[in-house]
């Protein structure tokens, strides 16, 4: 069973109530971020779900060179710091270089290693050395068993505040498939396991110069993961996904989030009534 990992004022794993990582894919502007974070915080408090806000200061792996990437490191970290102060929740952002990890580690509570970079030793070590929680997303190109190597890299750098996230595996053209066997395999490494319900319905590069998505499948996949017994859920959420600057087709509309979480948490509670 996964041991406890502290994030802010709560702990995750080891039979604790599943937590939520959620927010817009990318920091589009300060107002949208603060309003979205505040609304999600209200929803999660009403449902008794521990919450970590997520948004990216830079989307370094966009399909097209002309796609919006975000405000950059300095401005993005200022916005994330405001979320911590004004909304009062822990924050998470992804990092792509050792330098970014060091800077972001001074502000955020959780450093996320993108799926495409989960084998990058120097990045994993740099994130680990900040002492922050390190959320490593499983590469689309890896079996869950192979993630033990990423775990060992973080551990060897002196950090055991680790979370592992499943986000689907590449399968054919512009598609991803989630193998439910991944959750117990990842948990066998001793750390909490999160299901990324929105990136798992992404259609990478499916729009030619951008990725597509099938957000209608977020709920059934999240429900299946809830039954499998995950420790948390990752969902990118936006007030108007069809106008979002990144990942719109797979993001959850903000007004649908509460009902989605209510259903998923009922399944979580039924799957583990001792929580």
C-alpha positions in Angstrom: 0.0 0.0 0.0 1.2 3.5 -0.8 2.6 5.4 2.1 1.4 8.9 3.1 2.7 12.0 1.3 2.0 15.4 2.8 0.8 18.2 0.4 0.1 21.5 2.2 -2.2 20.8 5.2 -3.3 17.3 4.1 -1.9 13.9 3.3 -2.5 11.6 0.3 -2.3 7.9 -0.1 -2.7 5.0 2.3 -6.5 4.9 2.3 -7.0 8.7 2.6 -9.9 10.3 0.8 -8.8 10.8 -2.9 -7.6 14.3 -3.7 -8.0 16.5 -6.8 -5.4 18.2 -8.9 -7.3 20.7 -11.2 -7.1 24.0 -13.0 -6.8 25.4 -16.5 -4.2 23.7 -18.7 -2.1 26.9 -19.1 -2.0 30.3 -17.3 -4.0 32.4 -19.8 -4.3 35.4 -17.5 -4.3 36.2 -13.8 -8.1 36.8 -13.5 -9.1 33.5 -15.1 -6.7 31.6 -12.9 -7.8 33.2 -9.7 -11.5 32.9 -10.5 -11.2 29.3 -11.6 -9.1 28.3 -8.6 -11.6 30.0 -6.3 -14.6 28.2 -7.8 -12.9 24.8 -7.7 -11.9 25.3 -4.1 -15.5 26.1 -3.2 -16.7 22.9 -5.0 -14.1 20.7 -3.4 -14.7 22.1 0.1 -18.4 21.3 -0.3 -17.6 17.7 -1.2 -14.8 17.2 1.4 -12.1 16.7 -1.3 -8.5 17.9 -0.7 -7.5 20.1 -3.6 -4.3 21.2 -5.3 -4.5 23.9 -8.0 -2.7 23.2 -11.3 -1.8 25.4 -14.2 1.3 25.7 -16.4 3.5 28.8 -16.9 4.9 27.2 -20.1 3.6 24.5 -22.4 6.8 23.4 -24.0 5.5 20.5 -26.0 2.7 22.2 -28.1 2.0 20.6 -31.4 2.6 23.8 -33.4 5.4 26.3 -33.0 2.8 29.0 -33.2 0.6 27.7 -30.4 0.2 29.7 -27.2 2.7 28.5 -24.5 1.9 30.7 -21.5 3.3 33.7 -19.7 6.7 32.3 -18.9 8.4 31.3 -15.7 8.6 34.6 -13.8 5.1 35.9 -14.5 3.6 32.5 -14.1 5.1 31.9 -10.7 3.8 35.3 -9.5 0.3 34.2 -10.5 0.7 30.8 -8.8 1.9 32.6 -5.6 -1.3 34.7 -5.7 -3.4 31.5 -5.9 -1.6 30.2 -2.8 -2.2 33.5 -0.9 -5.7 34.4 -2.0 -7.3 31.0 -2.5 -5.4 29.2 0.2 -4.7 26.0 -1.6 -1.5 24.2 -2.5 -0.3 24.7 -6.1 1.3 22.5 -8.8 3.0 23.3 -12.0 5.1 21.4 -14.5 8.8 22.0 -15.2 10.9 21.1 -18.2 14.5 22.0 -17.1 16.7 21.8 -14.0 16.7 25.6 -13.8 12.9 25.8 -13.9 12.7 23.1 -11.1 14.9 25.1 -8.8 13.0 28.4 -9.4 9.5 26.9 -9.2 10.4 24.9 -6.2 10.7 28.1 -4.2 7.0 28.8 -4.9 4.9 25.8 -5.6 4.0 22.8 -3.4 4.3 20.2 -6.1 6.6 20.0 -9.1 5.3 17.9 -12.0 7.5 16.0 -14.4 5.7 15.9 -17.8 5.1 12.5 -19.3 7.5 13.1 -22.2 10.3 13.9 -19.7 9.8 11.2 -17.1 13.1 9.5 -18.1 15.2 12.7 -17.9 17.5 11.9 -15.0 18.8 15.4 -14.4 15.3 16.9 -14.3 14.1 14.2 -11.9 17.1 14.8 -9.6 16.7 18.6 -9.7 13.1 18.4 -8.8 13.8 15.9 -6.0 16.5 18.2 -4.5 14.0 21.0 -4.0 12.3 18.9 -1.3 8.9 19.6 -2.9 6.5 16.8 -3.7 7.4 15.4 -7.1 4.5 14.2 -9.3 5.9 12.1 -12.1 3.6 11.4 -15.0 4.0 8.1 -16.7 5.3 8.4 -20.2 2.8 7.5 -23.0 5.6 5.3 -24.3 6.3 3.3 -21.1 4.8 0.3 -19.4 3.8 1.0 -15.8 6.5 -1.4 -14.6 9.2 0.8 -16.1 8.2 3.7 -13.8 10.1 2.0 -11.0 13.2 3.5 -12.6 11.9 7.1 -12.3 10.9 6.4 -8.7 14.4 5.2 -7.9 16.0 8.3 -9.4 13.9 10.6 -7.2 14.6 8.4 -4.1 18.3 8.3 -4.8 18.3 12.1 -4.9 17.0 12.1 -1.3 13.3 12.7 -1.8 10.5 10.3 -1.0 7.7 12.8 -1.4 6.6 11.1 -4.7 3.3 10.9 -6.5 2.8 8.9 -9.7 0.3 9.8 -12.4 -1.2 7.6 -15.1 -2.2 9.5 -18.3 -2.8 6.8 -20.9 -0.5 5.0 -23.3 0.1 5.7 -27.0 -1.9 3.3 -29.1 -2.1 3.7 -32.9 -2.6 7.0 -34.6 -3.5 10.1 -32.5 -5.0 8.1 -29.7 -4.3 6.9 -26.1 -5.6 3.9 -24.1 -5.8 3.5 -20.3 -4.8 0.1 -18.9 -6.5 -0.2 -15.5 -3.8 -2.7 -14.5 -1.5 0.2 -14.3 -2.9 1.5 -11.0 -2.0 -1.5 -8.8 1.3 -1.8 -10.6 2.2 1.8 -10.0 1.0 1.6 -6.4 3.3 -1.4 -5.8 6.3 1.1 -5.8 5.0 2.5 -2.5 3.6 5.9 -3.5 0.2 7.4 -4.1 -1.2 7.0 -7.6 -3.3 9.6 -9.5 -5.4 9.2 -12.6 -5.1 12.0 -15.2 -8.7 11.8 -16.5 -8.4 14.7 -19.1 -5.0 14.0 -20.8 -6.1 10.4 -21.1 -8.9 11.4 -23.5 -6.5 13.7 -25.5 -6.0 12.9 -29.2 -2.3 14.0 -29.6 -1.8 15.9 -32.8 -5.3 14.9 -33.8 -6.2 18.4 -35.0 -3.2 18.6 -37.4 -1.6 21.7 -35.9 -3.1 21.0 -32.4 -4.3 18.1 -30.3 -7.9 17.0 -30.2 -9.8 15.4 -27.4 -12.9 13.5 -26.4 -14.1 15.0 -23.1 -17.2 12.9 -23.2 -15.1 10.0 -22.0 -13.6 11.8 -18.9 -16.4 10.6 -16.6 -16.5 6.9 -17.6 -12.7 6.6 -17.4 -12.6 8.5 -14.0 -15.4 6.2 -12.8 -13.4 3.1 -13.7 -10.3 4.5 -12.1 -12.3 5.3 -8.9 -13.4 1.6 -8.8 -9.8 0.5 -9.2 -8.9 2.5 -6.1 -6.7 5.4 -7.1 -5.5 8.0 -4.6 -6.3 11.1 -6.6 -7.6 12.6 -9.8 -6.0 15.1 -12.2 -8.5 17.1 -14.3 -7.8 20.2 -16.3 -10.8 22.5 -15.9 -11.8 25.7 -17.7 -14.9 28.0 -17.6 -15.2 27.8 -21.4 -13.0 25.0 -22.8 -14.0 25.7 -26.4 -12.3 29.1 -26.1 -9.3 27.9 -24.1 -5.8 28.5 -25.4 -4.5 25.0 -24.8 -6.1 21.5 -24.5 -9.7 22.8 -24.8 -11.2 19.6 -26.4 -10.3 17.5 -23.4 -10.8 19.9 -20.5 -13.8 19.6 -18.2 -16.2 22.6 -18.3 -16.2 24.3 -14.9 -20.0 24.1 -14.5 -19.9 20.3 -14.9 -17.2 19.7 -12.4 -19.3 19.3 -9.3 -21.6 16.7 -10.7 -18.7 14.8 -12.1 -16.9 14.7 -8.8 -20.0 13.7 -6.9 -20.4 10.6 -9.1 -16.7 9.7 -9.0 -16.5 10.1 -5.2 -19.5 7.9 -4.6 -17.7 5.2 -6.5 -14.5 5.8 -4.5 -16.4 5.5 -1.2 -18.1 2.3 -2.4 -14.8 0.8 -3.5 -13.2 1.6 -0.1 -15.9 2.0 2.5 -13.3 2.2 5.3 -12.0 5.6 4.2 
